[in-house]
Amino acid sequence: MTACVAAVAAVPANADVPLYKRAGAPAEQRAEDLLKRMTLHEKIGQMGQVAVTRIQGDCEWSGGALNETCMKTVLGDYAAGSILSGGGMPPASNTPKAWAELVNAVQKYAVEHSRLHIPVLYGVDAVHGHNNVLGATVFPHQIGVGATWDPGTVEDSAASTARAVAATGIDWNFAPVADLSRDQRWGRYYETYSEDPLLAGTLAASTVKGTEHANGAKEVAASVKHFAGYSEPFNGHDRAPADVSMRYLQDTLLPPYKQAIQAGAKTVMVNSGAVNGVPATASTYLLTKVLRDQWGFKGVAVSDWEDVRALQTRYKIASDYPEAIALAVNAGVDMAMEPYFAKDWSEGLKAAVDRGLVSERRINQSVKRILALKFELGLFENPYVDPAKADAAVLGADKDLARKAATESQVLLRNEGGTLPLSASAKKIVVAGSYADDINNQVGGWTIGWQGVPAGVKIPGTTVLKGIQEAAGAGTQVVHAKTTDEAVAQAADADATVVVVGEKAGAEGPADNPRPELTADQQALVKSLKQTGKPVVTVVLAGRPLVLGDAADTQALLMSWLPGSEGGHAVADVLFGKANPGGRLPVSWPKALGNDPLYYQQLPGTNGGPESQYHALYPFGAGLSYTSYSFDGITLDKPSVSAGDKVNLQVKVSNTGSRDGDLVVPVYVSRPTSDVLAPSRKLVAFTKVHLKAGEQQTIRLTVRPNVLAVTPGDIDGAGTQRVERGAYTFTVGQKTDSLTVR
């Protein structure tokens, strides 16, 4: 493997050297030059992405060592332009060094067995740390990251992930998810940042910046997914079609993707679902008119898992595979994630060309984008990494940052009578619930395996129980009660009980839950502990808000999300007061089942039935602290602005308590009247500030005009998005100021 470690020497820029081999030349020019030298067969290969399992073991799903015969088929005969490791597709030995050796070997074969020595793009779903690699630090899932409301921490976490990914030779990370969290039943709810477009878009943009500017030895491309409208399945089930109005699509669903893409994302992954009767993979409107023409995106658009084939087999809008390929490619797909079908893809796209369904000019567009990305990432000069450095770069890396992110994500929702923080003089604390000592469910899906940590595999990390045991005072007895009867008996002489509840790890469709509530046995456990009369602290480890039932009114309630491998330390830091909770809900918490989808920007109507309007147990933005804050005023710089102007404002905030803390400062806008329906309030700016006890600060914020824009017109939503003229009221806390848009 030594030969793979050395970088390919830069080729001097002279007239005798092909332009595409000149390291200093612009990527687009190099791509254009290389494209002219390629055959149609080679171009078609570049547009295919194949799962690594197709070149391992028995070349089906066995995994294991690379199989040179199958490598010849995939990388040689059909010249696949990209390889991916999906969830549960590690090398034979799941170590960082083995990952680096695997990727190096794939690259080496591609470079040495392609006529023009073209490296592959290697993709992976590193969605909360380098989560496929055993021993890598696992960060909180996106829903917990959303609760931090902290773009800086998000960017730092993404950069840490990118460095770990790069150390194993991988150059493409399929993150961030810019879909909105709208329906708690959906199995991918925890992969989103927020129900709010601005919060979701800002954090997705921070992830793009952290990923693509990580200052590592190897560059990594981010992929904004799943473009667009993926999180709107009509019945809460993954990949079910969405049916949305054009106004809702343009004003609410598209902005987070746009914000992330405009942060510099090099790639976009297409929504697997259908929107308004058209699969996104075949939507010229989404993939060309919006993404390319309106937003100016220049990068690579890749389909999701088998979605091109699905146009024929599942959606049935194509009569055969070449026609399905033509629909996707002509709509704007540059690379097809057809994980098992290198031969079918190559022959299918060639047949589409021969039948006049796809032009070579259109193929050239995609291949040029793919090649340009490879040049931008430096793959032609530096396709390999040093496996000897991978373990040190990945194993346990940035645990302090993961702990910080998990701590910032903790949302304290209830704290009756100052139950928390737990007293340092407590003599006995009972810790109950099966999730208290369950690291695998604590980290959630997309960890080592697709559905979460596989049976029999144990990952390093700190459970809530272990965190509490380490954080408790020397004189405090921490008892782990494994059954309800034991918990009740031990609580009799305890100072407090911490009960840890949650949901099983899962991903995508298998994680769909038509009844997102605590299980009956968990509710019964909490109810029994409440009846002891001792203070009960409920900690929830879950990827979505759960209807709590009998667990709804314990003395304290801490939402911990899926906090990752350092989550136990984070929870304990908050429980014992080492950390002052600063997380705020990025989503709404339902009171009861049956109100999905639930989000705070519900539009007004004449509806009057019970719970038919916004009806949350804990509203968007909720969260308590161990100190107290006040919003002392909001002042706009001008009483009026033109429709295209930014709105600048100042907010005065104070820490009126006795502890330092972090305060989320959200600014909302409302309208007394509007031409189209507007929610009662809409987040238009936010920041997070650290305030010492007794400190006051004046913060300056800017509201961009596009955040205020809406689509005017009738039911068809045919108008052009714009900022309406008229009155606007800006609110922070209970303070308001008004503005007129001219």
C-alpha positions, 0 to 999 in steps of 0.5 A: 500500500506504500505506493498509494500514500505518495501524492501524484507529483504536480505536472509542470505547466508547459505546452507539451503537457495536456491541460488537464494534467496541469495542477495550477490550471482552473478546474473548469478548464482542466475538466473541459480538456479532459472531457474532450479526450474521453469516449462516450463509454468513459463519460457514461461511467463517470455518471454512475455511483456504485456501492462498495459491496459490489466490489467486496467479498462475493460482490453482492452484500457480503462485505469483506476484502476487495474482490479484484475481479469485481473491481475490474467490472465496476471500475475497469470495464464500466469506469464507474465515477464514484463509489459509496459506503452506505450505512453498514458497508465498512471494510473487512476490519472496521478501523480507520486504518482499514478504511484508509487502505480500502479507499486507497485501494479503490482509488489505485485501481481506478487510476491505474486501470482507466485509460486517462487515469481518472480517480473516483469520488468516494462518498459516505453518510457521515451525518453525526461524526464519522459514524460508520467507523468503529471508535470514531467520536459520534456527535449528536444527530441533527435534531439535537444540533438544531437545539443548540441554535449555535452556528459556530458549534455546528460549523466546528462539529462539521469541520471535525467530521470532515477531518475524520472523513478525510483521514480515511481517504473519503472526499464526499460527505452526504450531509447536511440534511436541509429538510424541515422537521414537520411530522413527528411520525416520519422516520427521518425526523431526527435527521433534520435541524428544525421545523423553522426554515431560517434556523434549519437553513442557517445551521445547514449552511454552517455545516457546509462551511465546516465541511468544505473549509475544515483545513484538513490535508484532504478536501471534502465536498458537502452534499445538501439533501434531500432536494427538495420537499422530502420531509413532507410525506402525506401520511408521515411514512418515509418516501411517501409522495408529498402534495404541497402548494407552490406557495408553500414550496417556494416560501417555506420548503425551498429556503433552507436548501437555498441557504445551504447551497449558497454557502458554497455546497459543491453537491446536492442530493435529490429527494427520493420522493415525489412532489405534486405528482412528479418524482423529484429525480425527474423534475426539470422544475426543481433540478434545472429551473430552480437549482440551476437557472434561479439559484445558479448552482454549478456543482453536481446533483446526485440521485439518492439510492436506486432512485433512477431505476425507481422511475421505472420500477416503483413510480412507473413513469418510464416504460423501461430503464433507458427511458427512466435514465433519460427522464432523470438525466434530462431533468438535471441529475448528473450522477446516479446512485445506482448502487448495484448496477454498473453494467445496467447503468452503462448500457442503459444510458448508452441505449438512451443515447442511441434511441435519441432520448439523451444527447451527448451534449447533455452528458457532457454537461454532467461529466464536466461538473463531475470532473471539475469537482474531482479537480477542485478536491485535488484528487488528480494530484492527491488521490491517496492518504496515509493509512498509518495516520488514520487511527490517530486522526479518528479514534476518540478525536474531538471528544471535548467538542462532541461533549460541548455540542451535546451539552448545548443541545440539552433542553430543560423543559420542566423544573418544578421547585428547583429540582435541578440541579441535583444537590452535591450533598445528595446521599442517594440517587436512583437511576432507572430505565433501560435507556440509562445504560444503553449507548447504542440507542443513545447514539441512534440510527446511522451509527456503524450500521444503517439502522444503528449499531448492529447487534453484538457490537459495542461502541465506545462512549459514556452512557447517562448512567456512567455520566451520573456515576462519574459526576456524583459527589464522593458521598453520593450513592448512585443506584442503577435500578433495572426493574420497576419494582427495584426502582420503586423500592430503592426510591424509598430512601433516595433524594431523587430519581432520574428515569431515562426513557426513549425510543429504539434506534432506527432509520428511514422507513423502519423508523416511521412511527404512526404513534410517536409516544412513550411506550406503555411500560415506560409510562408505567415506570414513570408513573410508579416512581411519581407515586413514591413522592420523591422528586423524579427527573425524566431524561428523554433520549429520542430523535423526536418529541414524544407524547409523554402520557403519565410521564408528562408532569414529573418534577423535571424534564430534560430533552437530550435527543440522540446526543452521541457518544459523549451524551452521558457526560452532557446529561450529567453536566446539566443534571448536576449544574456543571453546565447551565442548560442553554438549548431551546426547542427547534421543533414543537412538542405535541400534547397528544397524538393525532395533531401531526404535522405540528409546527408553530407557523400554522396559518390562521383559519376559521377552524374552531375545533379542539386542538385544531389551531397550534396546540403544543405542550412546549412550543417552538423555542421553549427551554429553561435555564438555571438563571433568569433573563430579560429582553429589555427592548428592540429598536429598529434603525429606521421606521421604514425601508424599501422592499429590497432593503435589509432591516437592521435592529438592536436588541437589549438583553440582560442576565438577571440571575446569579449564574452565567448562561447562554441565551438564544435571542430570537426575533419574530415578525408578524403582520397586522394584515397581508395579501396572503395568509401569514403565520402569527409569527415567523422567525426572521433573525436569531443569535446566541449570546453568553451573558455573565450574571448581571450582565446586559448586552446590546446586540445588532441583528440584520433581517435579510429581505428574502426572509420576509419575502412571500409569493403573492397571487391567487391559489395557483401561487403564480406570482413572483416571490417578493416582500409585500409593502405595508406594516411589520411588527418585530418582536423579541420576548414581549418587546416590539417595534414596528416598520413600514415597507415602502 
